Amino acid sequence: MKAVIPAAGLGTRFLPATKVSPKELLPVLDKPVIQYVVEEALEPEGVDEAIIVNSHVKPQIEAYFSVDTEFEAYLCAHGKQELAKRVHEASSLPVSFVYQDAPLGLGHAVLQAKDKMDGEPFFVLLGDYFVPDRLMNVRMAEVSAAHGGASVIAVAPVPEDQVSRYGIIAGEPVGSIEGFDATGEQEGAVWKVTGMVEKPAREEAPSHLFIVGRYLLSPRVMELLEDQTPGAGGEIQLTDAMVRLLEEEEMYALVVDPLEGCDTGTPAAWAATNARMTLASPDADAFREALGPAVI
């Protein structure tokens, strides 16, 4: 099984920083965001490769996941064996690349990985969001297995006055995953999806659950994307293909805690994620001291 990570965007929200460094390589603590996403993608049993959908104008991402024997040897020669080991870890991950060189939409980006799928289900992980404990995809795979290999999406509750900002699912709860006694829109609840509504009016929203950027999809989605017509923004939208999939196959949703993952999609979110991860690290006390008592 493969995992697809779209990463071809230009990161304009982070300009001018992303003029020379892709936003996917911006660090959270001492690792770039994209490495956290790749490690999360490889966590479920059976996932043997992460396919990054890159742009040819961002060769730095491919370089990061390539072996640099000379640099590793330099580190070892200067007594930095542990650092050399950590540098090598990224290049030893099973990562491959395909390319999307025009901004034609998320569905188009995912479609670029079609030839690597072998007709199997596949994960999609958006590249500006990662889950530190790496369990979200694992649990989604459990839901899929419990429902005959059906597609599964991760969703999270959003306040009623914010539903018009998101794509919201329609459906009904059908149970919960093991270890959770969840109902309704509680964490751990499993829903059978019957539809998806993009940015509904508050009074028309079929639920308060929005897709958080993690998908486990049927191989049929790749076939649907091949003839998917452009949707919102004139782009090939993954959601449009998923709506068509619902006409043919069952789909389920796993309700997750909205704070389970870390957002890095904007400068403020990236900074907040660095703070959050630092506070959970062995350097938390030093971080608090550096910020001063008035901040944290």
NORTAVEN-V523254 format. One line per field, one symbol per residue. ss: DSSP state (H for helix, E for strand, C for the rest). A space follows every 50 residues. Layout:
ss=???
This chain:
ss=CEEEEECCCCCHHHCCHHHCCCHHHCEECCEEHHHHHHHHHCCCCCCCEE EEEECCCCHHHHHHCCCCHHHHHHHHHCCCHHHHHHHHHHHCCCEEEEEC CCCCCHHHHHHCCHHHCCCCCEEEECCCEECCCCCHHHHHHHHHHHCCCC EEEEEEECCHHHHHHCEEEEEEEEEECCCCCCCCCCCCEEEEEEEEEECC CHHHCCCCEEEEEEEEECCHHHHHHHCCCCCHHHCCCHHHHHHHHCCCCC EEEEECCCCCCEECCCHHHHHHHHHHHHHCCCCHHHHHHHHCCCCC
